[in-house]
């Protein structure tokens, strides 16, 4: 089944409404910046690379109807759109990377007519989508080399098609290995509180013909002790200069368990997810979300007493010492990360 998470058609951003899955595959068209902000905040669109594309397209939505005749006024409109989009989710690096890409290309063309700058911005946003499609396939090729036939892979949340344009990072590795006839089996952790593993990963893996078994999050340790997990692969929302990686809450748990059971733990992410201006995990801002996500089951049924307090960080951080390797579109990076990240990504 061919699935495309995000696109730009008829002057609107078209996304899969991920809050409707797995019961319904529904698309929504977004014509306003406010509509995009709400879609990002409510997780109708989510996943690091997809957020990069959404942010870039959102920058175009924010200025496409601008009547500013000159760069000074136009740039104010562009900066306002950047600030607004950036306020939606603070942890995902790709969101800000997409914004920065658009700001940079606009500044580089500031001497041109505003009408032409608008076209350049839209072309850049579309280019970001094309780049993601290519980079995810490269991640898949590099990562598939780590998998042997009949390997059993544990994953968390969703780092697949629904988190990118059309292929996936962690799950892109699985899809590539599947094409190589390696017959990979996947354990998908449900990923409380919003069940992205159950609703999204299990759904898309099933759609792609991959053998997937859904587990409760607290089943992972038992599977590892029983020798039923060969390696763990997850995505990432931000990777900093020393290799510390922020990802969906619960990823740190899996990394600790994997180390205890001597199971390789891999992160899969494109170059755009790296934040090399931040030295280590202390500089990563963790998004805190509403307690109602924890005290209810998908907001439809209370799972705690009325008035119960809840703590709901959206992400946790895996220290680089627990990561066996980072699978990127430039190759697999291993320790020492502070040196090899820059070397592999060809940073000055």
C-alpha positions as CSV (number, residue, x, y, z in Angstrom):
1,X,0.0,0.0,0.0
2,X,1.4,3.4,-1.0
3,X,1.0,6.0,1.8
4,X,2.1,9.6,1.6
5,X,1.9,11.5,4.9
6,X,2.1,15.1,3.7
7,X,1.8,17.0,0.4
8,X,1.0,20.4,-1.0
9,X,-1.9,20.5,-3.4
10,X,-4.3,23.2,-4.5
11,X,-2.7,25.8,-2.3
12,X,-3.2,23.7,0.8
13,X,-1.2,21.4,2.9
14,X,-2.7,17.9,2.7
15,X,-1.9,15.5,5.6
16,X,-3.1,12.2,6.9
17,X,-5.0,12.9,10.1
18,X,-3.1,10.5,12.4
19,X,-5.6,10.9,15.2
20,X,-8.1,8.9,13.2
21,X,-5.9,5.9,12.7
22,X,-6.1,3.0,12.8
23,X,-9.9,3.1,12.4
24,X,-10.0,5.4,9.5
25,X,-7.5,6.6,6.9
26,X,-8.6,10.2,6.5
27,X,-6.9,13.3,4.9
28,X,-7.3,16.9,5.9
29,X,-6.5,20.0,3.9
30,X,-4.9,22.9,5.8
31,X,-5.2,26.4,4.3
32,X,-4.1,28.6,7.2
33,X,-1.2,29.0,9.5
34,X,-3.4,28.6,12.6
35,X,-4.8,25.4,11.1
36,X,-1.3,24.0,10.7
37,X,-0.3,25.0,14.3
38,X,-3.3,23.1,15.6
39,X,-2.6,20.1,13.5
40,X,1.0,19.9,14.8
41,X,0.0,20.5,18.4
42,X,-2.8,17.9,18.3
43,X,-0.5,15.4,16.6
44,X,-2.6,15.1,13.5
45,X,0.8,15.4,11.9
46,X,3.8,14.3,13.8
47,X,7.2,12.6,13.5
48,X,10.5,14.6,13.2
49,X,11.0,14.6,9.4
50,X,7.3,15.1,8.7
51,X,7.3,18.1,11.0
52,X,10.3,19.6,9.1
53,X,8.3,19.5,5.9
54,X,5.1,20.7,7.6
55,X,7.0,23.7,9.1
56,X,8.6,24.6,5.7
57,X,5.2,24.5,4.0
58,X,3.7,26.4,6.9
59,X,6.2,29.2,6.3
60,X,4.8,29.4,2.8
61,X,1.3,29.5,4.1
62,X,2.3,32.3,6.4
63,X,3.5,34.6,3.6
64,X,1.7,33.5,0.4
65,X,-1.0,36.1,0.7
66,X,1.3,38.9,1.9
67,X,1.0,42.1,0.0
68,X,4.3,43.5,1.4
69,X,6.0,45.4,-1.5
70,X,9.5,45.2,-0.1
71,X,11.9,42.8,1.8
72,X,11.7,44.7,5.1
73,X,8.0,44.3,5.6
74,X,8.0,40.8,4.0
75,X,10.7,39.6,6.3
76,X,8.7,40.7,9.3
77,X,5.8,38.5,8.1
78,X,8.2,35.6,7.6
79,X,9.7,36.0,11.0
80,X,6.3,36.1,12.6
81,X,5.3,32.9,10.9
82,X,8.6,31.3,12.1
83,X,7.9,32.3,15.7
84,X,4.3,31.0,15.6
85,X,5.2,27.6,14.1
86,X,8.1,27.2,16.4
87,X,5.8,27.6,19.4
88,X,3.9,24.4,18.6
89,X,6.4,21.8,19.7
90,X,9.7,22.7,21.3
91,X,11.7,19.4,21.2
92,X,11.5,18.3,17.6
93,X,14.7,19.6,15.9
94,X,13.3,19.1,12.4
95,X,10.5,21.6,13.0
96,X,13.1,24.3,13.6
97,X,15.4,23.0,10.8
98,X,12.5,23.4,8.3
99,X,11.8,26.9,9.5
100,X,15.5,27.8,9.3
101,X,15.9,26.4,5.8
102,X,13.1,28.7,4.6
103,X,14.4,31.7,6.4
104,X,17.9,31.1,4.9
105,X,16.7,30.7,1.3
106,X,14.5,33.8,1.7
107,X,17.4,35.9,3.0
108,X,19.7,34.7,0.2
109,X,17.2,36.0,-2.4
110,X,16.2,39.2,-0.5
111,X,17.2,41.4,-3.5
112,X,14.6,39.8,-5.7
113,X,10.9,40.8,-6.0
114,X,8.7,39.5,-3.2
115,X,6.6,37.6,-5.7
116,X,9.7,35.7,-6.8
117,X,10.8,35.1,-3.2
118,X,7.4,33.5,-2.5
119,X,7.9,31.0,-5.4
120,X,11.5,30.2,-4.1
121,X,10.1,29.5,-0.7
122,X,7.5,27.0,-2.0
123,X,10.1,25.4,-4.2
124,X,12.4,25.0,-1.2
125,X,9.6,23.4,0.9
126,X,8.9,20.9,-1.9
127,X,12.6,20.3,-2.1
128,X,12.7,19.4,1.6
129,X,10.0,16.8,0.9
130,X,12.0,15.3,-2.0
131,X,15.1,15.2,0.2
132,X,13.3,13.3,2.9
133,X,12.1,10.7,0.5
134,X,15.7,10.1,-0.6
135,X,17.3,10.3,2.9
136,X,14.9,7.8,4.4
137,X,15.8,5.3,1.7
138,X,19.5,5.8,2.4
139,X,18.8,5.3,6.1
140,X,17.0,2.1,5.1
141,X,20.0,0.8,3.1
142,X,22.6,1.6,5.8
143,X,20.4,0.2,8.5
144,X,19.4,-3.0,6.7
145,X,23.1,-4.0,6.7
146,X,22.8,-4.4,10.5
147,X,20.0,-6.9,10.2
148,X,20.3,-10.6,9.7
149,X,17.7,-12.9,8.3
150,X,14.8,-13.6,10.7
151,X,16.0,-11.0,13.2
152,X,13.4,-9.8,15.7
153,X,13.3,-6.1,16.1
154,X,11.7,-4.1,19.0
155,X,10.6,-0.6,18.2
156,X,8.7,2.2,20.1
157,X,6.3,4.9,19.0
158,X,6.2,5.5,15.2
159,X,9.3,6.2,13.1
160,X,7.8,5.0,9.9
161,X,6.0,6.3,6.9
162,X,3.6,8.3,9.1
163,X,6.6,10.2,10.7
164,X,8.1,11.1,7.3
165,X,6.9,11.7,3.8
166,X,6.5,8.2,2.6
167,X,9.1,5.7,3.9
168,X,10.3,6.0,7.5
169,X,13.5,6.1,9.5
170,X,13.5,3.2,12.0
171,X,10.8,1.4,10.1
172,X,12.4,2.4,6.8
173,X,15.2,0.0,7.9
174,X,12.6,-2.7,8.3
175,X,11.1,-2.0,4.9
176,X,14.4,-2.2,3.2
177,X,15.3,-5.4,4.9
178,X,11.9,-6.8,3.9
179,X,12.7,-6.0,0.3
180,X,16.0,-8.0,0.8
181,X,13.9,-11.0,1.8
182,X,15.3,-11.0,5.4
183,X,11.9,-11.9,6.9
184,X,12.2,-9.5,9.8
185,X,9.7,-9.8,12.7
186,X,8.8,-6.7,14.6
187,X,7.6,-6.2,18.2
188,X,5.8,-2.8,18.4
189,X,5.5,-1.3,21.9
190,X,2.0,0.3,22.3
191,X,3.6,3.6,23.5
192,X,1.4,5.1,26.1
193,X,-0.2,7.5,26.6
194,X,-1.3,8.1,23.0
195,X,-0.6,4.7,21.7
196,X,1.4,5.7,18.6
197,X,3.0,2.2,18.5
198,X,-0.4,0.5,18.5
199,X,-2.4,2.9,16.4
200,X,0.3,3.9,13.9
201,X,3.3,1.5,13.7
202,X,1.3,-1.7,14.0
203,X,-1.1,-0.3,11.4
204,X,1.5,0.7,8.8
205,X,3.6,-2.4,9.3
206,X,0.6,-4.5,8.8
207,X,-0.3,-2.5,5.6
208,X,3.2,-3.1,4.3
209,X,3.0,-6.9,4.9
210,X,5.6,-7.0,7.8
211,X,5.0,-9.5,10.5
212,X,4.3,-7.4,13.6
213,X,3.3,-8.3,17.1
214,X,1.9,-5.6,19.4
215,X,3.0,-5.6,23.0
216,X,2.2,-3.5,26.1
217,X,5.2,-1.2,26.9
218,X,5.9,-3.1,30.1
219,X,6.4,-6.4,28.3
220,X,9.7,-5.4,26.7
221,X,11.9,-6.6,29.6
222,X,10.4,-10.0,29.7
223,X,10.8,-10.5,25.9
224,X,14.5,-9.5,26.2
225,X,15.1,-11.9,29.1
226,X,13.5,-14.7,27.1
227,X,15.9,-14.0,24.2
228,X,13.1,-13.0,21.8
229,X,14.6,-9.6,20.9
230,X,17.7,-9.3,18.7
231,X,18.0,-5.6,18.5
232,X,16.1,-2.4,19.2
233,X,15.7,0.4,16.6
234,X,13.8,3.7,17.4
235,X,13.7,7.1,15.8
236,X,14.8,10.4,17.3
237,X,13.4,13.9,17.6
238,X,16.7,15.6,18.4
239,X,20.3,14.4,18.5
240,X,22.9,16.7,20.0
241,X,26.6,17.1,19.5
242,X,27.7,14.3,21.9
243,X,25.2,11.8,20.6
244,X,22.5,12.1,23.3
245,X,19.2,11.6,21.7
246,X,15.7,12.8,22.6
247,X,12.8,10.5,21.5
248,X,9.3,9.5,22.6
249,X,9.0,8.9,26.3
250,X,9.9,5.3,27.1
251,X,12.9,5.2,24.7
252,X,15.3,5.6,27.6
253,X,13.7,2.7,29.4
254,X,14.3,0.5,26.3
255,X,17.9,1.6,26.1
256,X,18.6,0.7,29.7
257,X,16.9,-2.7,29.3
258,X,18.8,-3.3,26.1
259,X,22.2,-2.6,27.7
260,X,21.4,-4.9,30.7
261,X,20.5,-7.7,28.3
262,X,23.4,-7.0,26.0
263,X,21.1,-6.2,23.0
264,X,22.2,-3.6,20.4
265,X,20.2,-0.4,20.6
266,X,20.1,1.8,17.5
267,X,18.7,5.2,16.7
268,X,17.7,6.0,13.1
269,X,17.4,9.6,12.0
270,X,18.4,11.9,9.0
271,X,21.1,14.5,9.2
272,X,18.3,17.2,9.7
273,X,17.5,15.8,13.1
274,X,21.0,16.7,14.5
275,X,21.4,19.8,16.6
276,X,25.2,20.3,16.8
277,X,24.9,23.7,18.5
278,X,23.7,21.9,21.6
279,X,26.5,20.1,23.5
280,X,24.6,17.5,25.4
281,X,21.2,16.4,26.9
282,X,21.2,19.3,29.4
283,X,20.4,21.7,26.5
284,X,17.4,19.8,25.2
285,X,14.0,21.3,26.1
286,X,11.4,18.6,26.8
287,X,7.8,19.2,25.8
288,X,5.3,18.8,28.5
289,X,1.8,17.9,27.4
290,X,-1.6,17.9,29.1
291,X,-2.2,15.4,31.9
292,X,-5.5,14.4,30.3
293,X,-3.5,12.3,27.8
294,X,-2.4,10.2,30.8
295,X,-5.6,10.1,32.8
296,X,-7.7,9.0,29.9
297,X,-7.6,6.5,27.1
298,X,-7.3,8.7,24.0
299,X,-9.6,11.3,25.7
300,X,-12.6,8.9,25.3
301,X,-12.6,7.1,28.6
302,X,-11.2,8.1,32.0
303,X,-8.4,5.8,33.3
304,X,-7.9,7.6,36.6
305,X,-10.0,9.2,39.3
306,X,-11.5,12.6,38.5
307,X,-9.0,15.3,39.6
308,X,-6.0,13.0,39.7
309,X,-2.7,14.8,38.9
310,X,-0.6,13.5,36.1
311,X,2.9,14.2,34.8
312,X,3.2,13.9,31.0
313,X,6.6,14.6,29.4
314,X,6.4,13.8,25.6
315,X,10.0,12.8,25.3
316,X,13.0,11.4,27.3
317,X,16.7,11.4,26.4
318,X,18.9,8.4,25.8
319,X,22.5,9.1,26.9
320,X,25.0,8.4,24.1
321,X,26.7,5.7,26.2
322,X,23.6,3.5,25.7
323,X,23.5,3.9,21.9
324,X,25.2,1.2,19.8
325,X,24.9,3.3,16.7
326,X,23.1,6.1,15.0
327,X,21.8,5.1,11.5
328,X,21.8,8.2,9.3
329,X,21.4,9.0,5.6
330,X,25.2,9.4,5.6
331,X,26.1,6.1,7.2
332,X,26.0,4.4,10.6
333,X,27.7,6.5,13.3
334,X,29.4,4.8,16.3
335,X,31.3,6.1,19.3
336,X,33.1,8.3,20.0
337,X,30.1,10.3,18.9
338,X,31.3,13.9,19.4
339,X,34.1,13.2,16.8
340,X,32.3,10.8,14.5
341,X,29.1,12.7,14.2
342,X,31.0,15.6,12.7
343,X,33.1,13.4,10.6
344,X,30.3,11.4,9.1
345,X,28.0,14.4,8.6
346,X,31.0,16.3,7.2
347,X,30.7,19.2,9.6
348,X,33.5,21.8,10.0
